[in-house]
Amino acid sequence: MSTKDFLFELGTEELPPGALLTLSDALGKSIESQLKDAQLSYTGIELFAAPRRLAVIISALDAQQPDRSIEKRGPSAKAPEQAAKGFAGSCGVSLEDLEIEATDKGDYYVYRGTEEGKATSELLPAILETALAGLPIPKRMRWAASRMEFVRPVKWIVALLGDEVLNCSLLGIESGRKSRGHRFHYPHDIELINAKDYAEALLNTGKVVASFEARKEMIRSQVLAEAARIGGTAEIDEDLLDEVCALNEWPVALAGRFEERFLEVPEQVLILSMKENQKYFHLVDSNNKLMPYFITISNIESKDPQQVIAGNEKVIRPRLADAAFFFETDKKAPLINRLEKLKSVVFQNELGTVAAKAERIEATAKQIAAKIGGNVEFASRASLLAKCDLLTDTVYEFTELQGLMGYHFALHDGEETEVAQAIYEQYMPKFAGDDLPATKTGIAVALADRLDTLVGLFAINQPPTGSKDPFALRRAALGVLRIIVEHELDLDLKELLSIAASNYSDLPALDNAAEQVFEFMLERFRFWFEEEGISAEIYLSVHEVRPSKPLDFVRRARAVSKFLELESAASLVAGNKRVANILAKLESPVTAVIDQSLLSDAAEIELGSALVNLQSAVSTMTAAGDYQGALQSLADLRTPIDRFFEEVRVMADEEQIRNNRLAVLSQLHALFYGIADISKLA
């Protein structure tokens, strides 16, 4: 079958930089999916994304769909002839062309034929239209007198199948072979002959680097080269790199300088101002200290680059001056002076002010600090100061710096270093994989803050629902679990939630809030374990016994995961399932005390003796948290359990014998259940 390369380019006004990659990926995936559905093969697909264009090149695309065999069953052979003729007519054939097929329900008319595949040129316009209509665009716009809608006004469309234009009309624009060059370097049409010429023609003639990845690496290498020329190291934030890549078609890195006096301001303030406001890359020296330089990416190759640099230096100066002014002004009043003003800042209508939250955090953090061997006075002070930087001008201007600015202001005020550090650490971890608080005071405050929010929101009946989680309670719950588990803290979650709940009163669902949050947080382990490669069945087996200490929960799950690697695991799981099923059918629970004198069959004597021998050691290991060791010991029960179920009739006629055998099973179940409900495993 013959093949042709296909090029599609959508030319627009400047696309939103934050959405460029998303739009490009969605366009490519939609086209790929539709080509697959149409049974059109190709050897490769390449995506291009630049500020004013989205493009796709499909290599060696089939010129036509393959023919398709068709089989349709019609009416019964006993049906009236008119019905058979009607069926034949619907298939485009005469009655003589139909076959009769024998089935277990009788003979039926059948049509078998071949449907000729359509030309790719006939299918592509609808494929493109569907792909564009399905792009993830939250808010579409109209332009000029057009009734068409897209994320930005559409200016041109290129559609080439081989070296011929694919005639179609999309978003009110007729397709052609003319693309456009750089808005300033080459503001002219570029006539394309075929898909293979696309990237090279735009690069050499139009001064446009169409490939997002190529442009991104071009920017990266230029930034690193400029930094090396100055004698520093560029700190390249990948999100910022993506953003400037989406803003430039012909990127040129230029280095500028700002006044060294600004380095007296905390470097995070300067970095954030350069990154967020100006899209600049910052530089650090060999000691990882901020240097008074920045690197900007220009969209033109200027004949006088110094003029461009001077313009950027002129723009950044007042930005950094504002940051310096805010910082110096904020230092004039101690953080603690802002605590009173927090009484006028609402945290949540039903949960009161931020000042009230700070007091609740203090009460909980003090108890947590005592439990983990921290300094209670530090925890108290850090809790009261934790939210005070929210009222500083610096944080008002740069909200991402909350906590960090509190740290700097606390040090300036002469607070203890660990207290200042805890103010910064209270928000850790901010996201999956983020660092955890390192100090015990920071741990106490971070846990208390999250627990307060979780209990409070549940107590006013505002838990997360579906995809809606405005207070980021799922993230808060995972943060609590990570802090406790990764710092190996022997903390009881139920106890902590009870402490947090005791700081509230008169909330509609307060009585059940702690228990609801506990169950909500245990559910977070399901997703935690998915990332570790631990199955849902293992999670459920541990969840069944409801361990209230997060560290204990994780240790149990990991032990069960290791247990399943044992050769005897499958047999032991099956045995536990049988035990669980038998015990579940009893009208009343049975004792787990075995009367050895009532054991008569060799198999039950063997299992009963094995249980007696193991009980003390397994109980000791379980109490010490050595769940892997306990399960390893219980694995020795495989043969006695298998033999017991093969040779012993549990539900014996004699009541004493029956109850004693049930006691054997009950004790067996209890030993495993002390770790997890093994019967839940697949």
C-alpha positions as CSV (number, residue, x, y, z in Angstrom):
1,M,0.0,0.0,0.0
2,S,1.3,3.5,-0.9
3,T,2.1,6.0,1.8
4,K,2.5,9.7,2.1
5,D,3.8,12.1,4.8
6,F,1.2,14.4,6.2
7,L,1.7,17.9,7.7
8,F,-0.8,19.9,9.6
9,E,0.0,23.3,11.0
10,L,-2.5,25.6,12.8
11,G,-1.2,29.2,12.9
12,T,-2.7,31.6,15.5
13,E,-2.0,34.7,17.6
14,E,0.2,34.0,20.5
15,L,-1.0,31.0,22.4
16,P,-1.2,30.9,26.3
17,P,2.3,29.8,27.3
18,G,1.0,27.7,30.2
19,A,-1.3,25.7,27.9
20,L,1.0,25.3,24.9
21,L,2.3,21.8,25.7
22,T,-1.1,20.6,26.9
23,L,-2.7,21.7,23.6
24,S,0.1,20.1,21.5
25,D,-0.1,16.8,23.4
26,A,-3.9,16.7,23.2
27,L,-3.8,17.4,19.5
28,G,-1.3,14.7,18.8
29,K,-3.1,12.1,20.9
30,S,-6.5,12.8,19.4
31,I,-5.1,12.4,15.8
32,E,-3.3,9.2,16.8
33,S,-6.4,7.7,18.3
34,Q,-8.6,8.5,15.3
35,L,-6.0,7.1,12.8
36,K,-5.9,3.9,14.8
37,D,-9.7,3.7,14.8
38,A,-9.7,4.3,11.0
39,Q,-7.1,1.5,10.6
40,L,-4.6,3.9,9.0
41,S,-1.0,2.9,9.7
42,Y,2.0,5.2,9.8
43,T,5.7,4.9,10.9
44,G,5.9,8.0,13.2
45,I,4.4,11.1,14.5
46,E,6.2,14.3,15.5
47,L,4.7,17.3,17.3
48,F,5.7,20.9,17.0
49,A,4.6,23.7,19.4
50,A,5.7,27.4,19.3
51,P,4.0,30.6,20.5
52,R,2.1,31.0,17.2
53,R,1.6,27.5,15.9
54,L,0.7,23.9,16.7
55,A,1.9,21.4,14.1
56,V,1.9,17.6,13.5
57,I,3.9,15.6,11.0
58,I,2.8,12.0,10.4
59,S,5.4,10.0,8.5
60,A,4.5,7.3,5.9
61,L,0.8,7.5,6.4
62,D,-1.3,5.0,4.5
63,A,-2.9,6.6,1.5
64,Q,-6.0,4.5,1.9
65,Q,-7.8,2.5,4.4
66,P,-7.5,-1.3,4.0
67,D,-10.6,-3.1,2.6
68,R,-12.8,-4.5,5.3
69,S,-14.7,-7.8,5.3
70,I,-18.3,-7.4,6.3
71,E,-20.7,-10.0,7.6
72,K,-24.4,-9.2,8.4
73,R,-27.0,-11.7,9.5
74,G,-30.5,-11.1,8.2
75,P,-34.0,-12.6,8.7
76,S,-34.7,-16.3,9.1
77,A,-34.7,-18.4,5.9
78,K,-38.4,-19.1,6.7
79,A,-39.3,-15.4,6.7
80,P,-41.4,-14.0,3.8
81,E,-39.4,-13.4,0.6
82,Q,-40.2,-9.7,0.8
83,A,-38.3,-9.5,4.1
84,A,-35.3,-11.3,2.6
85,K,-35.3,-8.9,-0.4
86,G,-35.5,-5.9,1.9
87,F,-32.4,-7.2,3.8
88,A,-30.6,-7.8,0.5
89,G,-31.4,-4.3,-0.6
90,S,-30.1,-2.7,2.6
91,C,-26.8,-4.5,1.9
92,G,-26.8,-3.2,-1.7
93,V,-27.1,-6.6,-3.3
94,S,-29.9,-8.9,-4.8
95,L,-31.5,-11.8,-3.0
96,E,-29.3,-14.3,-5.0
97,D,-26.2,-12.8,-3.5
98,L,-27.2,-13.7,0.0
99,E,-26.0,-17.0,1.7
100,I,-27.9,-19.2,4.0
101,E,-26.2,-20.2,7.2
102,A,-27.2,-23.0,9.6
103,T,-27.2,-22.1,13.3
104,D,-28.5,-23.8,16.4
105,K,-31.6,-21.6,16.2
106,G,-32.3,-22.4,12.5
107,D,-31.2,-21.2,9.1
108,Y,-30.7,-17.5,8.4
109,Y,-29.8,-15.3,5.5
110,V,-26.3,-13.9,5.7
111,Y,-24.5,-11.2,3.6
112,R,-20.8,-11.5,3.2
113,G,-18.9,-8.9,1.3
114,T,-16.0,-6.5,1.2
115,E,-16.2,-2.8,2.0
116,E,-13.6,-0.8,0.1
117,G,-11.4,1.4,2.2
118,K,-11.7,5.1,1.9
119,A,-8.9,7.4,0.7
120,T,-7.0,9.0,3.6
121,S,-7.6,12.4,2.0
122,E,-11.4,11.9,2.5
123,L,-10.9,11.0,6.2
124,L,-8.4,13.5,7.4
125,P,-10.6,16.7,7.4
126,A,-13.0,15.1,9.8
127,I,-10.2,13.8,11.9
128,L,-8.6,17.3,12.2
129,E,-12.0,18.9,12.9
130,T,-12.7,16.4,15.7
131,A,-9.2,16.9,17.2
132,L,-9.5,20.7,17.3
133,A,-12.9,20.6,18.8
134,G,-11.8,18.3,21.5
135,L,-8.8,20.3,22.7
136,P,-8.8,21.1,26.4
137,I,-9.6,24.8,26.2
138,P,-11.4,26.1,29.3
139,K,-12.5,29.4,27.7
140,R,-12.8,29.8,23.9
141,M,-12.8,33.2,22.2
142,R,-14.3,34.7,19.0
143,W,-12.5,37.2,16.8
144,A,-13.5,39.8,14.3
145,A,-16.9,39.0,12.7
146,S,-16.3,35.3,12.8
147,R,-18.6,32.9,14.7
148,M,-15.7,30.5,15.1
149,E,-14.3,29.9,18.5
150,F,-10.8,28.9,19.6
151,V,-8.3,29.7,22.3
152,R,-6.8,32.4,20.2
153,P,-7.6,33.9,16.7
154,V,-6.6,31.5,13.9
155,K,-4.6,33.1,11.1
156,W,-3.5,30.3,8.7
157,I,-3.7,26.5,8.2
158,V,-1.3,24.3,6.4
159,A,-2.4,20.8,5.4
160,L,-0.1,18.8,3.0
161,L,-0.6,15.2,2.2
162,G,2.5,14.3,0.3
163,D,3.2,17.4,-1.9
164,E,-0.4,18.2,-2.4
165,V,-2.7,20.5,-0.4
166,L,-5.4,18.6,1.5
167,N,-8.4,20.7,0.8
168,C,-10.4,21.5,4.0
169,S,-11.8,24.3,5.9
170,L,-11.2,24.5,9.7
171,L,-12.2,27.2,12.1
172,G,-13.2,29.4,9.2
173,I,-9.8,29.2,7.4
174,E,-9.1,27.4,4.1
175,S,-6.1,25.1,4.1
176,G,-3.0,25.9,2.0
177,R,0.7,25.4,1.9
178,K,1.8,28.8,3.2
179,S,3.1,29.1,6.8
180,R,4.5,32.2,8.3
181,G,7.9,33.2,9.7
182,H,9.0,35.0,12.8
183,R,6.9,38.1,13.6
184,F,9.9,40.4,13.4
185,H,12.8,38.5,11.7
186,Y,10.7,37.2,8.8
187,P,7.1,38.6,8.8
188,H,6.3,36.9,5.5
189,D,4.7,33.8,4.1
190,I,6.8,30.6,3.7
191,E,5.6,28.3,1.0
192,L,6.1,24.6,1.9
193,I,6.5,21.9,-0.6
194,N,6.1,18.9,1.6
195,A,6.2,17.8,5.3
196,K,9.9,17.0,5.3
197,D,10.7,20.6,4.5
198,Y,8.7,22.0,7.4
199,A,11.1,22.3,10.3
200,E,14.1,23.3,8.1
201,A,12.2,25.9,6.1
202,L,10.9,27.6,9.3
203,L,14.4,27.5,10.9
204,N,16.5,28.7,7.9
205,T,14.0,31.0,6.2
206,G,11.5,32.0,8.9
207,K,13.8,32.2,11.9
208,V,11.4,30.0,13.9
209,V,12.5,26.9,15.9
210,A,9.3,25.0,15.6
211,S,10.2,22.0,17.8
212,F,9.4,22.7,21.5
213,E,12.1,20.3,22.7
214,A,14.7,21.6,20.4
215,R,13.9,25.2,21.4
216,K,14.0,24.2,25.1
217,E,17.4,22.7,24.8
218,M,18.6,25.6,22.8
219,I,17.5,27.9,25.7
220,R,19.1,25.7,28.3
221,S,22.5,25.6,26.5
222,Q,22.5,29.4,25.9
223,V,21.6,30.1,29.6
224,L,24.4,27.8,30.8
225,A,26.9,29.4,28.4
226,E,26.0,32.9,29.5
227,A,26.3,31.9,33.2
228,A,29.7,30.3,32.5
229,R,30.9,33.5,30.7
230,I,30.1,35.5,33.9
231,G,31.6,32.9,36.2
232,G,28.5,31.6,37.8
233,T,26.0,28.8,37.6
234,A,22.5,29.2,36.3
235,E,19.8,27.7,38.4
236,I,17.4,26.4,35.8
237,D,13.8,25.8,37.0
238,E,12.2,23.4,34.6
239,D,8.8,25.1,34.9
240,L,10.3,28.4,34.1
241,L,12.2,26.9,31.2
242,D,9.0,25.5,29.8
243,E,7.3,28.9,30.1
244,V,10.0,30.9,28.4
245,C,10.2,28.3,25.7
246,A,6.5,28.8,25.1
247,L,7.0,32.5,24.8
248,N,9.8,32.5,22.2
249,E,10.2,31.4,18.6
250,W,13.8,32.5,18.2
251,P,15.3,32.5,21.7
252,V,18.4,34.5,22.5
253,A,19.9,34.5,26.0
254,L,21.2,37.8,27.4
255,A,22.8,38.4,30.7
256,G,22.1,41.5,32.8
257,R,23.1,42.8,36.2
258,F,21.4,44.4,39.2
259,E,22.8,46.4,42.1
260,E,24.6,44.4,44.8
261,R,22.8,46.3,47.6
262,F,19.7,44.3,46.8
263,L,21.6,41.2,48.0
264,E,20.8,42.3,51.5
265,V,17.3,41.1,50.9
266,P,16.7,37.4,51.5
267,E,17.7,35.8,48.2
268,Q,14.4,33.9,47.9
269,V,12.6,37.2,47.6
270,L,14.8,38.3,44.8
271,I,14.7,35.0,43.0
272,L,10.9,34.9,43.2
273,S,10.6,38.5,41.9
274,M,12.9,37.7,38.9
275,K,11.2,34.4,38.2
276,E,7.5,35.4,38.6
277,N,7.5,38.9,37.3
278,Q,10.3,39.0,34.7
279,K,10.8,35.3,33.8
280,Y,14.5,35.6,34.5
281,F,17.0,32.9,35.4
282,H,19.2,33.7,38.4
283,L,22.8,32.8,39.0
284,V,24.7,31.5,42.0
285,D,28.4,31.5,42.8
286,S,30.6,28.5,43.9
287,N,29.3,28.8,47.4
288,N,25.7,28.6,46.1
289,K,25.1,32.3,47.0
290,L,23.0,34.5,44.7
291,M,25.0,36.7,42.3
292,P,23.8,40.1,41.2
293,Y,23.1,38.9,37.7
294,F,20.1,37.6,35.7
295,I,19.6,35.9,32.3
296,T,16.7,36.9,30.2
297,I,15.4,35.2,27.0
298,S,14.7,37.6,24.1
299,N,12.6,36.7,21.2
300,I,14.8,38.6,18.7
301,E,18.4,38.5,17.7
302,S,19.1,42.2,18.2
303,K,21.8,44.1,16.3
304,D,22.4,46.0,19.5
305,P,21.9,43.5,22.4
306,Q,23.2,45.9,24.9
307,Q,20.1,48.0,24.4
308,V,17.9,45.0,25.2
309,I,20.0,44.2,28.3
310,A,19.7,47.9,29.5
311,G,16.0,47.8,29.0
312,N,15.7,44.7,31.2
313,E,18.0,46.1,33.8
314,K,15.8,49.2,33.9
315,V,12.7,47.1,34.4
316,I,14.1,44.9,37.2
317,R,15.5,47.7,39.3
318,P,12.1,49.0,40.6
319,R,10.9,45.4,41.1
320,L,13.8,44.6,43.4
321,A,13.6,48.0,45.0
322,D,10.0,47.3,46.0
323,A,11.0,43.9,47.4
324,A,13.8,45.6,49.4
325,F,11.4,48.3,50.7
326,F,8.8,45.7,51.8
327,F,11.4,43.7,53.6
328,E,12.9,46.7,55.4
329,T,9.5,48.0,56.4
330,D,8.3,44.6,57.7
331,K,11.4,44.3,59.9
332,K,10.5,47.4,61.9
333,A,7.7,45.6,63.8
334,P,8.3,42.2,65.6
335,L,6.3,39.3,64.3
336,I,4.6,38.8,67.6
337,N,3.0,42.3,67.3
338,R,0.9,40.9,64.4
339,L,-0.7,38.2,66.4
340,E,-3.4,40.5,67.7
341,K,-4.2,41.7,64.2
342,L,-4.8,38.1,63.1
343,K,-8.0,38.2,65.1
344,S,-9.5,40.2,62.3
345,V,-8.4,37.7,59.6
346,V,-10.9,34.9,59.0
347,F,-9.5,31.4,58.5
348,Q,-13.0,29.9,57.8
349,N,-16.4,31.4,58.7
350,E,-17.4,28.5,61.0
351,L,-13.9,27.9,62.4
352,G,-13.0,31.4,63.3
353,T,-10.0,33.6,62.8
354,V,-6.4,32.8,62.0
355,A,-5.6,33.9,65.6
356,A,-7.9,31.3,67.0
357,K,-6.4,28.7,64.8
358,A,-2.9,29.7,66.1
359,E,-4.1,29.1,69.6
360,R,-5.5,25.7,68.7
361,I,-2.2,24.8,66.9
362,E,-0.3,25.8,70.1
363,A,-2.4,23.6,72.3
364,T,-1.9,20.6,70.1
365,A,1.7,21.2,69.2
366,K,2.7,21.4,72.8
367,Q,1.4,17.9,73.5
368,I,3.0,16.5,70.3
369,A,6.3,18.1,71.2
370,A,6.2,16.4,74.6
371,K,5.4,13.0,73.0
372,I,8.4,13.2,70.6
373,G,10.9,14.6,73.1
374,G,10.8,18.1,71.7
375,N,10.9,21.5,73.5
376,V,7.4,22.4,74.6
377,E,8.2,26.1,75.0
378,F,9.6,26.2,71.5
379,A,6.5,24.6,70.1
380,S,4.3,27.1,71.9
381,R,6.2,30.1,70.7
382,A,6.5,28.8,67.1
383,S,2.8,28.0,67.0
384,L,1.8,31.6,68.0
385,L,4.3,33.1,65.5
386,A,3.6,30.7,62.7
387,K,0.9,32.7,60.8
388,C,2.1,36.2,61.7
389,D,4.1,36.7,58.5
390,L,0.8,36.5,56.6
391,L,0.3,40.2,57.5
392,T,3.6,41.4,56.2
393,D,3.9,43.4,53.0
394,T,6.5,41.0,51.7
395,V,4.3,37.9,51.9
396,Y,1.3,39.9,50.6
397,E,3.4,40.7,47.5
398,F,5.0,37.2,47.3
399,T,2.5,34.7,48.8
400,E,4.8,31.8,48.0
401,L,7.2,33.0,50.6
402,Q,4.8,32.5,53.6
403,G,6.7,30.7,56.3
404,L,10.1,31.5,54.8
405,M,9.7,35.2,55.5
406,G,8.5,34.3,59.0
407,Y,11.8,32.5,59.5
408,H,13.8,35.6,58.4
409,F,11.7,38.0,60.5
410,A,11.9,35.7,63.6
411,L,15.7,35.5,63.3
412,H,15.8,39.3,63.0
413,D,13.6,39.6,66.1
414,G,16.0,37.5,68.1
415,E,13.8,34.4,68.4
416,E,15.4,31.0,69.0
417,T,16.8,29.4,65.8
418,E,14.6,26.3,66.2
419,V,11.5,28.5,66.6
420,A,12.4,30.4,63.5
421,Q,13.1,27.2,61.6
422,A,9.8,25.7,62.7
423,I,7.9,28.7,61.2
424,Y,9.4,27.8,57.9
425,E,8.9,24.1,58.3
426,Q,5.2,24.3,59.2
427,Y,4.3,24.1,55.5
428,M,6.4,21.0,54.8
429,P,5.8,18.9,52.9
430,K,4.1,21.2,50.4
431,F,3.8,18.5,47.7
432,A,4.5,14.9,47.0
433,G,8.2,14.2,47.4
434,D,8.9,17.5,49.2
435,D,11.3,17.7,52.1
436,L,9.9,17.1,55.6
437,P,10.3,19.4,58.7
438,A,13.7,18.5,60.2
439,T,13.4,20.0,63.7
440,K,11.2,18.5,66.4
441,T,9.5,21.9,66.9
442,G,8.8,22.1,63.1
443,I,7.4,18.5,63.2
444,A,5.1,19.4,66.1
445,V,3.8,22.6,64.5
446,A,3.4,21.0,61.0
447,L,1.4,18.1,62.4
448,A,-0.8,20.3,64.7
449,D,-1.6,22.7,61.8
450,R,-2.8,19.9,59.5
451,L,-4.7,18.0,62.2
452,D,-6.5,21.2,63.2
453,T,-7.6,21.8,59.6
454,L,-8.7,18.2,59.1
455,V,-10.7,17.9,62.2
456,G,-12.2,21.4,61.8
457,L,-13.4,20.9,58.3
458,F,-14.9,17.5,59.0
459,A,-16.6,18.8,62.1
460,I,-18.5,21.4,60.0
461,N,-19.4,18.7,57.4
462,Q,-17.0,19.9,54.7
463,P,-14.9,16.9,53.8
464,P,-13.5,16.5,50.3
465,T,-16.0,15.4,47.7
466,G,-15.1,13.9,44.4
467,S,-12.5,16.1,42.8
468,K,-13.3,19.1,45.0
469,D,-10.9,19.7,47.9
470,P,-10.6,23.4,48.4
471,F,-8.7,23.2,51.6
472,A,-6.3,20.5,50.3
473,L,-7.3,18.0,53.0
474,R,-6.0,15.0,51.0
475,R,-2.6,16.6,50.8
476,A,-2.8,17.6,54.5
477,A,-3.6,14.0,55.4
478,L,-0.7,12.6,53.4
479,G,1.6,15.2,54.9
480,V,0.7,14.0,58.4
481,L,1.3,10.4,57.4
482,R,4.6,11.1,55.7
483,I,6.0,13.1,58.7
484,I,5.0,10.4,61.2
485,V,6.2,7.4,59.1
486,E,9.4,8.8,57.6
487,H,10.5,10.2,60.9
488,E,9.6,6.9,62.5
489,L,7.5,8.5,65.2
490,D,5.6,6.3,67.6
491,L,2.5,8.5,67.5
492,D,-1.1,7.2,67.7
493,L,-3.3,8.9,65.1
494,K,-6.5,8.5,67.0
495,E,-5.0,10.1,70.1
496,L,-3.7,13.1,68.0
497,L,-7.0,13.6,66.4
498,S,-8.8,13.5,69.8
499,I,-6.4,16.2,71.0
500,A,-7.1,18.3,68.0
501,A,-10.8,17.8,68.3
502,S,-10.7,18.8,72.0
503,N,-9.7,22.4,71.0
504,Y,-13.1,22.9,69.3
505,S,-16.6,23.2,70.6
506,D,-20.1,23.8,69.3
507,L,-19.5,22.4,65.8
508,P,-22.3,20.4,64.2
509,A,-20.4,17.2,63.5
510,L,-17.7,17.4,66.2
511,D,-18.6,14.2,68.0
512,N,-17.7,12.0,65.0
513,A,-15.1,14.2,63.4
514,A,-12.0,12.5,64.9
515,E,-13.2,9.1,63.8
516,Q,-14.2,10.2,60.3
517,V,-10.8,11.9,59.8
518,F,-9.1,8.7,61.1
519,E,-10.9,6.6,58.5
520,F,-10.2,9.2,55.8
521,M,-6.5,9.2,56.7
522,L,-6.2,5.4,56.7
523,E,-7.7,5.5,53.2
524,R,-4.8,7.7,52.1
525,F,-2.5,4.7,52.7
526,R,-4.2,3.0,49.7
527,F,-2.7,5.6,47.3
528,W,0.6,5.7,49.3
529,F,1.0,1.9,48.8
530,E,0.2,2.1,45.1
531,E,3.3,4.2,44.6
532,E,5.3,1.7,46.6
533,G,4.0,-1.2,44.4
534,I,2.0,-2.7,47.3
535,S,-1.3,-4.1,46.2
536,A,-4.7,-3.0,47.3
537,E,-5.3,-6.5,48.8
538,I,-2.4,-6.0,51.1
539,Y,-3.7,-2.5,52.1
540,L,-7.1,-4.1,52.8
541,S,-5.6,-6.9,54.9
542,V,-3.9,-4.4,57.2
543,H,-6.8,-1.9,57.1
544,E,-9.1,-4.7,58.4
545,V,-7.3,-4.7,61.8
546,R,-7.3,-0.9,62.0
547,P,-3.9,-0.1,63.5
548,S,-4.0,3.5,64.7
549,K,-0.3,4.2,64.5
550,P,0.7,5.2,61.0
551,L,4.3,3.8,61.4
552,D,2.8,0.5,62.6
553,F,0.4,0.4,59.6
554,V,3.2,0.8,57.1
555,R,5.4,-1.8,58.8
556,R,2.6,-4.3,58.8
557,A,1.9,-3.7,55.1
558,R,5.5,-4.1,54.2
559,A,5.8,-7.3,56.2
560,V,2.7,-8.8,54.5
561,S,4.2,-7.8,51.1
562,K,7.4,-9.7,52.0
563,F,5.3,-12.6,53.3
564,L,3.6,-13.0,49.9
565,E,7.1,-13.7,48.4
566,L,7.4,-16.9,50.5
567,E,6.7,-20.3,48.8
568,S,4.2,-21.2,51.4
569,A,2.2,-17.9,51.2
570,A,-0.5,-19.1,48.7
571,S,-1.3,-22.2,50.8
572,L,-1.4,-20.1,54.0
573,V,-3.7,-17.5,52.5
574,A,-6.0,-20.3,51.3
575,G,-6.0,-21.8,54.8
576,N,-6.8,-18.5,56.4
577,K,-9.7,-18.0,53.9
578,R,-11.2,-21.3,55.0
579,V,-10.7,-20.4,58.7
580,A,-12.3,-17.0,58.2
581,N,-15.3,-18.6,56.3
582,I,-15.8,-21.2,59.0
583,L,-15.7,-18.7,61.9
584,A,-17.9,-16.2,60.1
585,K,-20.7,-18.8,59.9
586,L,-20.8,-19.3,63.7
587,E,-23.7,-17.8,65.5
588,S,-21.5,-16.8,68.5
589,P,-17.7,-16.4,68.8
590,V,-15.7,-19.3,70.2
591,T,-12.9,-19.3,72.7
592,A,-9.3,-19.4,71.5
593,V,-8.2,-21.6,74.4
594,I,-7.3,-25.1,73.2
595,D,-7.9,-28.1,75.5
596,Q,-5.0,-30.3,74.5
597,S,-6.6,-33.4,76.1
598,L,-9.5,-33.2,73.5
599,L,-7.1,-33.3,70.5
600,S,-7.3,-36.9,69.2
601,D,-6.5,-37.0,65.5
602,A,-2.8,-36.8,64.6
603,A,-3.4,-33.8,62.3
604,E,-5.1,-31.8,64.9
605,I,-2.6,-32.7,67.6
606,E,0.2,-31.6,65.2
607,L,-1.5,-28.2,64.5
608,G,-2.5,-27.6,68.2
609,S,1.0,-28.3,69.3
610,A,2.5,-26.1,66.7
611,L,0.2,-23.2,67.8
612,V,1.2,-23.7,71.4
613,N,4.9,-23.6,70.5
614,L,4.6,-20.6,68.3
615,Q,2.1,-18.5,70.3
616,S,4.5,-17.0,72.8
617,A,7.3,-16.2,70.3
618,V,4.9,-14.8,67.7
619,S,3.1,-12.6,70.3
620,T,6.4,-11.2,71.5
621,M,7.5,-10.4,67.9
622,T,4.1,-8.8,67.1
623,A,4.2,-6.7,70.3
624,A,7.7,-5.5,69.3
625,G,6.6,-4.6,65.8
626,D,8.7,-7.4,64.2
627,Y,5.8,-8.3,61.9
628,Q,8.1,-9.8,59.2
629,G,9.7,-12.1,61.7
630,A,6.3,-13.1,63.1
631,L,5.0,-14.0,59.6
632,Q,8.1,-15.9,58.8
633,S,7.6,-18.0,61.9
634,L,3.9,-18.5,61.1
635,A,4.9,-19.7,57.6
636,D,6.1,-22.9,59.4
637,L,2.4,-23.7,59.9
638,R,1.8,-24.5,56.2
639,T,2.1,-28.2,56.4
640,P,0.1,-28.6,59.7
641,I,-2.7,-26.4,58.4
642,D,-2.9,-28.3,55.0
643,R,-2.9,-31.6,56.8
644,F,-5.5,-30.5,59.3
645,F,-8.0,-29.5,56.6
646,E,-7.3,-32.7,54.6
647,E,-7.7,-35.1,57.6
648,V,-9.9,-33.4,60.2
649,R,-13.6,-32.8,60.2
650,V,-14.0,-29.5,62.1
651,M,-17.7,-29.6,62.6
652,A,-17.6,-33.0,64.5
653,D,-20.8,-34.4,65.9
654,E,-19.6,-34.2,69.5
655,E,-19.9,-30.7,70.8
656,Q,-16.8,-30.6,73.0
657,I,-14.6,-32.0,70.1
658,R,-16.2,-29.5,67.7
659,N,-15.7,-26.5,69.9
660,N,-12.1,-27.5,70.6
661,R,-11.4,-27.8,66.9
662,L,-13.0,-24.4,66.4
663,A,-10.8,-23.1,69.2
664,V,-7.7,-24.3,67.2
665,L,-8.9,-22.4,64.2
666,S,-9.7,-19.3,66.4
667,Q,-6.2,-19.3,67.8
668,L,-4.7,-19.7,64.4
669,H,-6.8,-16.8,63.1
670,A,-5.8,-14.7,66.1
671,L,-2.1,-15.2,65.5
672,F,-2.3,-14.0,61.9
673,Y,-4.9,-11.3,62.7
674,G,-2.5,-9.8,65.2
675,I,-0.6,-8.6,62.1
676,A,-3.2,-8.4,59.3
677,D,-6.3,-10.3,58.0
678,I,-4.4,-12.6,55.6
679,S,-7.8,-14.0,54.4
680,K,-8.2,-10.7,52.5
681,L,-5.3,-11.5,50.2
682,A,-5.8,-12.7,46.7
